Amino acid sequence: MDQTTLALKVGETATLSATVTPDDAANKTIAFTTSDEATATVTPKAGKVTAIKAGTATVTVTTEDGGKTAECVVTVTE
């Protein structure tokens, strides 16, 4: 994942990205999830994070092939 921490204010958005290696991997499908949708939502494929309310949420990206993960801690402030 391109970031391990992210700070946003309520209403702001940011897009996270992840790179699957090796470059010639047959399946590069990934999915983003959030630990707390009340604090920050994330689109499953594009990785667009939207800050909903003050707090902290962890956004996780998971590879479809192999289940490898990476995390970004999102801190939302007023």
Phi and psi in radians as a Rosetta constraint file:
Dihedral C 1 N 2 CA 2 C 2 CIRCULARHARMONIC -1.307 0.35
Dihedral N 2 CA 2 C 2 N 3 CIRCULARHARMONIC -0.287 0.35
Dihedral C 2 N 3 CA 3 C 3 CIRCULARHARMONIC -2.434 0.35
Dihedral N 3 CA 3 C 3 N 4 CIRCULARHARMONIC 2.529 0.35
Dihedral C 3 N 4 CA 4 C 4 CIRCULARHARMONIC -1.828 0.35
Dihedral N 4 CA 4 C 4 N 5 CIRCULARHARMONIC -0.300 0.35
Dihedral C 4 N 5 CA 5 C 5 CIRCULARHARMONIC -2.407 0.35
Dihedral N 5 CA 5 C 5 N 6 CIRCULARHARMONIC 2.652 0.35
Dihedral C 5 N 6 CA 6 C 6 CIRCULARHARMONIC -2.596 0.35
Dihedral N 6 CA 6 C 6 N 7 CIRCULARHARMONIC 2.296 0.35
Dihedral C 6 N 7 CA 7 C 7 CIRCULARHARMONIC -2.005 0.35
Dihedral N 7 CA 7 C 7 N 8 CIRCULARHARMONIC 2.196 0.35
Dihedral C 7 N 8 CA 8 C 8 CIRCULARHARMONIC -2.329 0.35
Dihedral N 8 CA 8 C 8 N 9 CIRCULARHARMONIC 2.717 0.35
Dihedral C 8 N 9 CA 9 C 9 CIRCULARHARMONIC -1.705 0.35
Dihedral N 9 CA 9 C 9 N 10 CIRCULARHARMONIC 2.710 0.35
Dihedral C 9 N 10 CA 10 C 10 CIRCULARHARMONIC -0.891 0.35
Dihedral N 10 CA 10 C 10 N 11 CIRCULARHARMONIC 2.260 0.35
Dihedral C 10 N 11 CA 11 C 11 CIRCULARHARMONIC 1.652 0.35
Dihedral N 11 CA 11 C 11 N 12 CIRCULARHARMONIC -0.294 0.35
Dihedral C 11 N 12 CA 12 C 12 CIRCULARHARMONIC -1.386 0.35
Dihedral N 12 CA 12 C 12 N 13 CIRCULARHARMONIC 2.794 0.35
Dihedral C 12 N 13 CA 13 C 13 CIRCULARHARMONIC -2.286 0.35
Dihedral N 13 CA 13 C 13 N 14 CIRCULARHARMONIC 2.792 0.35
Dihedral C 13 N 14 CA 14 C 14 CIRCULARHARMONIC -2.697 0.35
Dihedral N 14 CA 14 C 14 N 15 CIRCULARHARMONIC 2.706 0.35
Dihedral C 14 N 15 CA 15 C 15 CIRCULARHARMONIC -2.024 0.35
Dihedral N 15 CA 15 C 15 N 16 CIRCULARHARMONIC 2.192 0.35
Dihedral C 15 N 16 CA 16 C 16 CIRCULARHARMONIC -1.630 0.35
Dihedral N 16 CA 16 C 16 N 17 CIRCULARHARMONIC 2.640 0.35
Dihedral C 16 N 17 CA 17 C 17 CIRCULARHARMONIC -2.322 0.35
Dihedral N 17 CA 17 C 17 N 18 CIRCULARHARMONIC 2.714 0.35
Dihedral C 17 N 18 CA 18 C 18 CIRCULARHARMONIC -2.406 0.35
Dihedral N 18 CA 18 C 18 N 19 CIRCULARHARMONIC 2.562 0.35
Dihedral C 18 N 19 CA 19 C 19 CIRCULARHARMONIC -2.031 0.35
Dihedral N 19 CA 19 C 19 N 20 CIRCULARHARMONIC 2.254 0.35
Dihedral C 19 N 20 CA 20 C 20 CIRCULARHARMONIC -1.627 0.35
Dihedral N 20 CA 20 C 20 N 21 CIRCULARHARMONIC 2.272 0.35
Dihedral C 20 N 21 CA 21 C 21 CIRCULARHARMONIC -2.081 0.35
Dihedral N 21 CA 21 C 21 N 22 CIRCULARHARMONIC 2.699 0.35
Dihedral C 21 N 22 CA 22 C 22 CIRCULARHARMONIC -1.265 0.35
Dihedral N 22 CA 22 C 22 N 23 CIRCULARHARMONIC 2.946 0.35
Dihedral C 22 N 23 CA 23 C 23 CIRCULARHARMONIC -1.008 0.35
Dihedral N 23 CA 23 C 23 N 24 CIRCULARHARMONIC -0.514 0.35
Dihedral C 23 N 24 CA 24 C 24 CIRCULARHARMONIC -1.698 0.35
Dihedral N 24 CA 24 C 24 N 25 CIRCULARHARMONIC 0.349 0.35
Dihedral C 24 N 25 CA 25 C 25 CIRCULARHARMONIC -1.014 0.35
Dihedral N 25 CA 25 C 25 N 26 CIRCULARHARMONIC 2.372 0.35
Dihedral C 25 N 26 CA 26 C 26 CIRCULARHARMONIC -1.204 0.35
Dihedral N 26 CA 26 C 26 N 27 CIRCULARHARMONIC -0.623 0.35
Dihedral C 26 N 27 CA 27 C 27 CIRCULARHARMONIC -2.134 0.35
Dihedral N 27 CA 27 C 27 N 28 CIRCULARHARMONIC 1.891 0.35
Dihedral C 27 N 28 CA 28 C 28 CIRCULARHARMONIC -1.835 0.35
Dihedral N 28 CA 28 C 28 N 29 CIRCULARHARMONIC 0.329 0.35
Dihedral C 28 N 29 CA 29 C 29 CIRCULARHARMONIC -1.227 0.35
Dihedral N 29 CA 29 C 29 N 30 CIRCULARHARMONIC 2.296 0.35
Dihedral C 29 N 30 CA 30 C 30 CIRCULARHARMONIC -2.263 0.35
Dihedral N 30 CA 30 C 30 N 31 CIRCULARHARMONIC 2.815 0.35
Dihedral C 30 N 31 CA 31 C 31 CIRCULARHARMONIC -2.443 0.35
Dihedral N 31 CA 31 C 31 N 32 CIRCULARHARMONIC 2.348 0.35
Dihedral C 31 N 32 CA 32 C 32 CIRCULARHARMONIC -1.729 0.35
Dihedral N 32 CA 32 C 32 N 33 CIRCULARHARMONIC 2.456 0.35
Dihedral C 32 N 33 CA 33 C 33 CIRCULARHARMONIC -2.401 0.35
Dihedral N 33 CA 33 C 33 N 34 CIRCULARHARMONIC 2.800 0.35
Dihedral C 33 N 34 CA 34 C 34 CIRCULARHARMONIC -2.104 0.35
Dihedral N 34 CA 34 C 34 N 35 CIRCULARHARMONIC 2.597 0.35
Dihedral C 34 N 35 CA 35 C 35 CIRCULARHARMONIC -1.398 0.35
Dihedral N 35 CA 35 C 35 N 36 CIRCULARHARMONIC -0.311 0.35
Dihedral C 35 N 36 CA 36 C 36 CIRCULARHARMONIC -2.641 0.35
Dihedral N 36 CA 36 C 36 N 37 CIRCULARHARMONIC 1.632 0.35
Dihedral C 36 N 37 CA 37 C 37 CIRCULARHARMONIC -1.159 0.35
Dihedral N 37 CA 37 C 37 N 38 CIRCULARHARMONIC -0.310 0.35
Dihedral C 37 N 38 CA 38 C 38 CIRCULARHARMONIC -1.288 0.35
Dihedral N 38 CA 38 C 38 N 39 CIRCULARHARMONIC -0.430 0.35
Dihedral C 38 N 39 CA 39 C 39 CIRCULARHARMONIC -1.668 0.35
Dihedral N 39 CA 39 C 39 N 40 CIRCULARHARMONIC -0.850 0.35
Dihedral C 39 N 40 CA 40 C 40 CIRCULARHARMONIC -2.608 0.35
Dihedral N 40 CA 40 C 40 N 41 CIRCULARHARMONIC 2.297 0.35
Dihedral C 40 N 41 CA 41 C 41 CIRCULARHARMONIC -1.756 0.35
Dihedral N 41 CA 41 C 41 N 42 CIRCULARHARMONIC 2.819 0.35
Dihedral C 41 N 42 CA 42 C 42 CIRCULARHARMONIC -2.526 0.35
Dihedral N 42 CA 42 C 42 N 43 CIRCULARHARMONIC 2.423 0.35
Dihedral C 42 N 43 CA 43 C 43 CIRCULARHARMONIC -1.325 0.35
Dihedral N 43 CA 43 C 43 N 44 CIRCULARHARMONIC 2.387 0.35
Dihedral C 43 N 44 CA 44 C 44 CIRCULARHARMONIC -1.083 0.35
Dihedral N 44 CA 44 C 44 N 45 CIRCULARHARMONIC -0.623 0.35
Dihedral C 44 N 45 CA 45 C 45 CIRCULARHARMONIC -1.772 0.35
Dihedral N 45 CA 45 C 45 N 46 CIRCULARHARMONIC -0.717 0.35
Dihedral C 45 N 46 CA 46 C 46 CIRCULARHARMONIC -1.491 0.35
Dihedral N 46 CA 46 C 46 N 47 CIRCULARHARMONIC -0.364 0.35
Dihedral C 46 N 47 CA 47 C 47 CIRCULARHARMONIC 1.300 0.35
Dihedral N 47 CA 47 C 47 N 48 CIRCULARHARMONIC 0.430 0.35
Dihedral C 47 N 48 CA 48 C 48 CIRCULARHARMONIC -1.423 0.35
Dihedral N 48 CA 48 C 48 N 49 CIRCULARHARMONIC 2.075 0.35
Dihedral C 48 N 49 CA 49 C 49 CIRCULARHARMONIC -1.703 0.35
Dihedral N 49 CA 49 C 49 N 50 CIRCULARHARMONIC 2.319 0.35
Dihedral C 49 N 50 CA 50 C 50 CIRCULARHARMONIC -2.106 0.35
Dihedral N 50 CA 50 C 50 N 51 CIRCULARHARMONIC 2.197 0.35
Dihedral C 50 N 51 CA 51 C 51 CIRCULARHARMONIC -1.388 0.35
Dihedral N 51 CA 51 C 51 N 52 CIRCULARHARMONIC 2.163 0.35
Dihedral C 51 N 52 CA 52 C 52 CIRCULARHARMONIC -1.775 0.35
Dihedral N 52 CA 52 C 52 N 53 CIRCULARHARMONIC -0.879 0.35
Dihedral C 52 N 53 CA 53 C 53 CIRCULARHARMONIC -2.610 0.35
Dihedral N 53 CA 53 C 53 N 54 CIRCULARHARMONIC 2.842 0.35
Dihedral C 53 N 54 CA 54 C 54 CIRCULARHARMONIC -1.063 0.35
Dihedral N 54 CA 54 C 54 N 55 CIRCULARHARMONIC 2.397 0.35
Dihedral C 54 N 55 CA 55 C 55 CIRCULARHARMONIC 2.643 0.35
Dihedral N 55 CA 55 C 55 N 56 CIRCULARHARMONIC -2.877 0.35
Dihedral C 55 N 56 CA 56 C 56 CIRCULARHARMONIC -2.271 0.35
Dihedral N 56 CA 56 C 56 N 57 CIRCULARHARMONIC 2.406 0.35
Dihedral C 56 N 57 CA 57 C 57 CIRCULARHARMONIC -2.408 0.35
Dihedral N 57 CA 57 C 57 N 58 CIRCULARHARMONIC 2.660 0.35
Dihedral C 57 N 58 CA 58 C 58 CIRCULARHARMONIC -1.895 0.35
Dihedral N 58 CA 58 C 58 N 59 CIRCULARHARMONIC 2.152 0.35
Dihedral C 58 N 59 CA 59 C 59 CIRCULARHARMONIC -1.670 0.35
Dihedral N 59 CA 59 C 59 N 60 CIRCULARHARMONIC 2.243 0.35
Dihedral C 59 N 60 CA 60 C 60 CIRCULARHARMONIC -2.045 0.35
Dihedral N 60 CA 60 C 60 N 61 CIRCULARHARMONIC 2.373 0.35
Dihedral C 60 N 61 CA 61 C 61 CIRCULARHARMONIC -1.928 0.35
Dihedral N 61 CA 61 C 61 N 62 CIRCULARHARMONIC 2.354 0.35
Dihedral C 61 N 62 CA 62 C 62 CIRCULARHARMONIC -2.226 0.35
Dihedral N 62 CA 62 C 62 N 63 CIRCULARHARMONIC 2.337 0.35
Dihedral C 62 N 63 CA 63 C 63 CIRCULARHARMONIC -1.377 0.35
Dihedral N 63 CA 63 C 63 N 64 CIRCULARHARMONIC 2.473 0.35
Dihedral C 63 N 64 CA 64 C 64 CIRCULARHARMONIC -1.174 0.35
Dihedral N 64 CA 64 C 64 N 65 CIRCULARHARMONIC -0.700 0.35
Dihedral C 64 N 65 CA 65 C 65 CIRCULARHARMONIC -1.655 0.35
Dihedral N 65 CA 65 C 65 N 66 CIRCULARHARMONIC 1.881 0.35
Dihedral C 65 N 66 CA 66 C 66 CIRCULARHARMONIC 1.754 0.35
Dihedral N 66 CA 66 C 66 N 67 CIRCULARHARMONIC -0.312 0.35
Dihedral C 66 N 67 CA 67 C 67 CIRCULARHARMONIC 1.135 0.35
Dihedral N 67 CA 67 C 67 N 68 CIRCULARHARMONIC 0.472 0.35
Dihedral C 67 N 68 CA 68 C 68 CIRCULARHARMONIC -1.234 0.35
Dihedral N 68 CA 68 C 68 N 69 CIRCULARHARMONIC 2.532 0.35
Dihedral C 68 N 69 CA 69 C 69 CIRCULARHARMONIC -2.268 0.35
Dihedral N 69 CA 69 C 69 N 70 CIRCULARHARMONIC 2.763 0.35
Dihedral C 69 N 70 CA 70 C 70 CIRCULARHARMONIC -2.528 0.35
Dihedral N 70 CA 70 C 70 N 71 CIRCULARHARMONIC 2.669 0.35
Dihedral C 70 N 71 CA 71 C 71 CIRCULARHARMONIC -2.233 0.35
Dihedral N 71 CA 71 C 71 N 72 CIRCULARHARMONIC 2.657 0.35
Dihedral C 71 N 72 CA 72 C 72 CIRCULARHARMONIC -2.342 0.35
Dihedral N 72 CA 72 C 72 N 73 CIRCULARHARMONIC 2.174 0.35
Dihedral C 72 N 73 CA 73 C 73 CIRCULARHARMONIC -1.523 0.35
Dihedral N 73 CA 73 C 73 N 74 CIRCULARHARMONIC 2.108 0.35
Dihedral C 73 N 74 CA 74 C 74 CIRCULARHARMONIC -1.802 0.35
Dihedral N 74 CA 74 C 74 N 75 CIRCULARHARMONIC 2.137 0.35
Dihedral C 74 N 75 CA 75 C 75 CIRCULARHARMONIC -1.900 0.35
Dihedral N 75 CA 75 C 75 N 76 CIRCULARHARMONIC 2.128 0.35
Dihedral C 75 N 76 CA 76 C 76 CIRCULARHARMONIC -1.898 0.35
Dihedral N 76 CA 76 C 76 N 77 CIRCULARHARMONIC 2.281 0.35
Dihedral C 76 N 77 CA 77 C 77 CIRCULARHARMONIC -2.114 0.35
Dihedral N 77 CA 77 C 77 N 78 CIRCULARHARMONIC 2.839 0.35
